Amino acid sequence: MGETIISIQDLSKSFGDHQVLRKIDIDVKAGEVICIVGSSGSGKSTLLRCINKLERQTSGKVMYHGKEIRDAQREINEYRSRVGMVFQSFNLFNNLTVLENCMLCTRKVLHISKTEAYDRAIQHLKEVGMAPYIHAKPSQLSGGQKQRVAIARSLCMNPEVLLFDEPTSALDPEMVGEVLKVMKELATTGLTMIIVTHEMAFARDVSTRTIFMDQGYVAEDDAPANLFTNPKNPRTREFLKRYLAG
């Protein structure tokens, strides 16, 4: 793998008296596909939101190419233009078409020309199989289609890292496969990805590293071949028991 892009150092997060994250240390290298798994409430999504500065950590640092990302909004906006995020609830603009959703951020944030924004949008919509729907509004799409548009929109920004916050959890079961297929294809392109997921087979087959979180800690961080066949931590074994039995 390549150089370290993001470094999470001694990061903790509390909401009032409730500590959600406890002294997290993770280095993310170029080209890695990291899947974060764990029980509900273990801190997975909060960690992702801290990485993308949607939540302010209580202590610790988020470093990008060796530079700490502080709380100045301009600095955060610039960072987010390089570290994109795909949300479980899609976050599309319902009043815009598929094409307009994909062009908006590149025009407003990157200030590229309308022609270049259009070309990028069409390219990435083709990659996720949504080019035939460019004139549709989100209300006319299925959940799986909305999520594929959301992925294309993030790709239009040419991110260095793409974060996924349980991208299939809001989908009906029959739509999960179409989104996972797109993500599997993305994982072969060399794009650095951090994915919070409850899809264990996907994490096993696609990730280069799997992180198991428990009660706000990183309980285990290993190659999927090790974590899914011979987990070292008793809590990891307990979490994966039904999966391993299958």
Backbone torsions as a table, in degrees:
resi	resn	phi	psi	omega
1	MET	NA	165.5	-174.2
2	GLY	-88.3	-154.0	-176.9
3	GLU	-70.8	162.5	176.0
4	THR	-73.4	124.4	178.3
5	ILE	-94.4	-52.7	-179.9
6	ILE	-119.4	135.5	176.2
7	SER	-127.0	119.7	176.7
8	ILE	-98.2	120.2	-171.6
9	GLN	-122.3	114.3	172.3
10	ASP	52.5	40.9	-172.1
11	LEU	-85.2	129.7	175.1
12	SER	-130.3	152.2	178.7
13	LYS	-144.3	129.3	176.9
14	SER	-125.1	145.8	168.2
15	PHE	-112.0	101.7	-173.0
16	GLY	63.8	-126.3	179.3
17	ASP	-87.4	-2.8	-176.0
18	HIS	-95.5	112.7	179.8
19	GLN	-88.2	119.8	-174.6
20	VAL	-97.6	-36.5	178.4
21	LEU	-124.8	140.8	-174.1
22	ARG	-131.8	103.9	170.9
23	LYS	49.3	62.2	-179.2
24	ILE	-85.5	130.6	174.2
25	ASP	-127.3	113.1	179.0
26	ILE	-142.2	132.4	170.1
27	ASP	-107.7	132.8	-179.7
28	VAL	-112.6	117.8	-177.2
29	LYS	-100.0	154.7	-178.4
30	ALA	-57.0	132.6	177.0
31	GLY	88.9	-6.5	179.4
32	GLU	-75.1	146.7	169.3
33	VAL	-117.5	104.1	-174.6
34	ILE	-105.0	122.1	173.5
35	CYS	-103.4	132.5	178.8
36	ILE	-109.4	120.8	-178.3
37	VAL	-123.0	166.0	179.5
38	GLY	153.6	169.6	-178.8
39	SER	-68.1	160.1	173.2
40	SER	-58.4	135.8	-179.9
41	GLY	86.6	5.3	-178.6
42	SER	-82.6	-8.8	176.2
43	GLY	106.3	5.5	-174.0
44	LYS	-60.2	-54.2	-177.0
45	SER	-68.8	-35.0	177.4
46	THR	-63.3	-39.6	176.8
47	LEU	-60.3	-45.8	-179.8
48	LEU	-62.0	-41.1	-179.7
49	ARG	-68.4	-31.1	174.5
50	CYS	-70.8	-39.0	178.2
51	ILE	-60.0	-39.2	-178.2
52	ASN	-92.1	6.8	176.4
53	LYS	63.2	25.5	169.9
54	LEU	-79.7	-23.3	170.6
55	GLU	-121.3	141.7	177.2
56	ARG	-89.7	122.2	179.3
57	GLN	-64.2	150.3	178.1
58	THR	-74.7	-37.3	176.3
59	SER	-154.1	167.4	-178.4
60	GLY	93.0	-175.6	-172.9
61	LYS	-134.4	147.8	166.5
62	VAL	-112.8	117.1	-176.8
63	MET	-110.3	138.4	176.9
64	TYR	-125.1	114.0	-174.5
65	HIS	51.2	42.4	174.9
66	GLY	83.5	-2.3	-179.4
67	LYS	-110.7	132.0	179.8
68	GLU	-71.0	133.7	174.6
69	ILE	-88.0	109.8	-177.9
70	ARG	-92.1	-166.0	-170.0
71	ASP	-96.2	6.2	175.9
72	ALA	-67.1	126.3	-172.7
73	GLN	-60.5	-37.7	179.5
74	ARG	-61.7	-42.5	179.3
75	GLU	-64.9	-41.8	179.5
76	ILE	-64.6	-42.5	-180.0
77	ASN	-61.9	-41.9	178.6
78	GLU	-64.1	-42.5	178.4
79	TYR	-61.9	-45.6	-179.0
80	ARG	-65.6	-24.3	176.9
81	SER	-69.2	-18.1	178.9
82	ARG	-105.7	-21.3	179.6
83	VAL	-120.8	95.8	-174.6
84	GLY	-86.4	169.1	-178.2
85	MET	-143.9	135.8	174.4
86	VAL	-110.7	122.7	-173.6
87	PHE	-96.1	156.3	179.1
88	GLN	-67.0	-25.3	-177.1
89	SER	-100.9	17.3	172.4
90	PHE	73.0	-48.9	179.3
91	ASN	57.1	37.6	174.0
92	LEU	-83.2	156.2	175.4
93	PHE	-86.0	114.7	-172.7
94	ASN	-67.7	-22.1	-178.7
95	ASN	-87.5	-2.7	-179.7
96	LEU	-110.1	153.8	174.9
97	THR	-74.1	170.3	175.5
98	VAL	-54.6	-47.6	-179.4
99	LEU	-62.5	-45.2	-179.3
100	GLU	-64.5	-37.2	176.1
101	ASN	-59.1	-40.1	-176.5
102	CYS	-79.2	-23.5	-179.6
103	MET	-89.0	-22.9	-169.4
104	LEU	-59.0	-53.4	-174.0
105	CYS	-67.0	-38.5	-179.4
106	THR	-65.5	-33.5	178.0
107	ARG	-74.0	-44.0	-174.1
108	LYS	-79.5	-38.1	-174.0
109	VAL	-95.8	-46.9	-177.3
110	LEU	-89.1	-15.2	177.9
111	HIS	58.1	37.4	176.7
112	ILE	-85.4	166.1	-176.7
113	SER	-68.9	159.9	178.8
114	LYS	-60.7	-38.5	179.8
115	THR	-64.5	-45.8	-180.0
116	GLU	-66.4	-39.9	178.1
117	ALA	-61.3	-41.6	178.2
118	TYR	-63.5	-47.3	-178.1
119	ASP	-61.3	-42.5	178.0
120	ARG	-62.5	-45.4	-177.9
121	ALA	-60.6	-47.2	-179.4
122	ILE	-63.2	-42.1	179.7
123	GLN	-57.3	-50.0	-174.3
124	HIS	-77.6	-29.9	174.3
125	LEU	-66.5	-35.7	174.4
126	LYS	-63.1	-41.5	-177.8
127	GLU	-61.8	-32.9	-178.7
128	VAL	-100.1	8.0	176.1
129	GLY	76.5	24.0	-176.1
130	MET	-115.1	8.5	179.8
131	ALA	-59.4	-33.4	179.0
132	PRO	-67.6	-9.2	-173.2
133	TYR	-110.8	22.0	-170.6
134	ILE	-62.7	-26.3	-177.7
135	HIS	-97.3	2.3	179.5
136	ALA	-79.5	151.8	171.0
137	LYS	-92.3	154.7	-179.5
138	PRO	-52.9	-33.8	-178.9
139	SER	-64.1	-17.1	-179.5
140	GLN	-93.5	0.7	-174.9
141	LEU	-108.5	154.4	171.3
142	SER	-75.6	169.0	178.1
143	GLY	-60.2	-42.0	179.3
144	GLY	-64.1	-38.1	177.6
145	GLN	-67.5	-41.7	177.7
146	LYS	-59.4	-42.6	-177.9
147	GLN	-68.1	-35.6	177.2
148	ARG	-66.7	-36.7	174.7
149	VAL	-64.4	-41.5	179.3
150	ALA	-61.7	-38.6	177.2
151	ILE	-65.6	-45.0	178.8
152	ALA	-60.3	-41.8	179.6
153	ARG	-59.6	-43.5	178.8
154	SER	-64.5	-39.5	-179.5
155	LEU	-66.4	-28.0	179.1
156	CYS	-60.9	-22.8	180.0
157	MET	-81.7	-1.7	-175.4
158	ASN	51.3	55.1	-176.4
159	PRO	-69.4	151.7	173.4
160	GLU	-82.6	-32.0	177.8
161	VAL	-133.9	140.1	176.1
162	LEU	-123.8	125.8	-179.9
163	LEU	-100.7	139.3	178.3
164	PHE	-124.7	120.6	-180.0
165	ASP	-101.8	93.5	-179.3
166	GLU	43.5	62.4	-171.0
167	PRO	-67.1	-12.8	-179.8
168	THR	-110.7	1.1	-171.5
169	SER	-71.4	-22.6	-180.0
170	ALA	-94.6	6.3	-174.3
171	LEU	-99.0	149.6	169.2
172	ASP	-65.3	149.0	-174.8
173	PRO	-52.0	-37.7	-176.9
174	GLU	-71.9	-12.8	179.9
175	MET	-96.8	-11.3	-176.6
176	VAL	-62.5	-42.9	-175.4
177	GLY	-59.3	-39.0	-176.4
178	GLU	-67.7	-33.4	178.6
179	VAL	-76.3	-42.5	178.5
180	LEU	-62.2	-34.6	178.4
181	LYS	-62.0	-44.7	177.8
182	VAL	-61.5	-42.7	-178.4
183	MET	-68.3	-36.6	176.3
184	LYS	-62.0	-41.8	178.8
185	GLU	-65.9	-39.7	177.3
186	LEU	-60.5	-38.6	-176.9
187	ALA	-64.0	-19.7	179.9
188	THR	-87.7	-5.2	-174.6
189	THR	-88.9	-9.7	-176.6
190	GLY	94.2	-1.4	177.0
191	LEU	-66.0	134.3	176.6
192	THR	-76.0	127.0	-173.6
193	MET	-133.7	139.1	171.3
194	ILE	-123.6	120.7	-169.2
195	ILE	-126.2	117.0	169.0
196	VAL	-86.2	122.4	-174.3
197	THR	-149.8	155.0	170.7
198	HIS	-110.6	9.8	177.6
199	GLU	-88.9	95.3	-172.2
200	MET	-67.2	-40.0	-179.5
201	ALA	-65.0	-38.4	176.9
202	PHE	-62.6	-47.6	-179.9
203	ALA	-59.9	-41.8	-179.6
204	ARG	-64.4	-41.2	-171.5
205	ASP	-86.9	-26.6	-169.5
206	VAL	-107.8	-33.8	-173.5
207	SER	-72.9	151.0	169.3
208	THR	-92.4	-21.8	175.0
209	ARG	-141.4	141.6	174.9
210	THR	-122.3	130.8	178.8
211	ILE	-111.9	127.2	174.6
212	PHE	-103.6	123.0	178.7
213	MET	-105.8	142.5	-179.9
214	ASP	-144.9	120.5	176.2
215	GLN	52.5	41.1	175.2
216	GLY	86.7	-3.2	179.0
217	TYR	-106.5	154.8	163.2
218	VAL	-81.9	103.7	-176.3
219	ALA	-82.2	-30.4	-180.0
220	GLU	-156.1	140.7	-177.7
221	ASP	-142.6	107.4	-171.3
222	ASP	-155.9	170.5	171.7
223	ALA	-63.4	144.3	-177.6
224	PRO	-59.4	-32.2	179.0
225	ALA	-60.6	-32.8	178.3
226	ASN	-84.4	-47.9	-173.5
227	LEU	-65.1	-35.8	-176.3
228	PHE	-88.3	-14.6	179.8
229	THR	-110.6	-30.7	-177.6
230	ASN	-145.8	63.4	-179.2
231	PRO	-62.6	139.8	-176.1
232	LYS	-87.3	-32.8	-175.5
233	ASN	-85.0	132.0	179.7
234	PRO	-56.8	-35.3	179.5
235	ARG	-68.6	-35.2	175.7
236	THR	-64.7	-44.1	179.4
237	ARG	-60.8	-42.1	179.8
238	GLU	-64.5	-42.8	-179.7
239	PHE	-63.3	-40.0	-174.7
240	LEU	-91.2	3.5	-171.5
241	LYS	-54.0	-50.6	-178.1
242	ARG	-66.8	-37.4	179.0
243	TYR	-64.8	-46.6	-178.9
244	LEU	-64.9	-35.0	179.1
245	ALA	-65.3	-32.3	178.6
246	GLY	-73.2	NA	NA
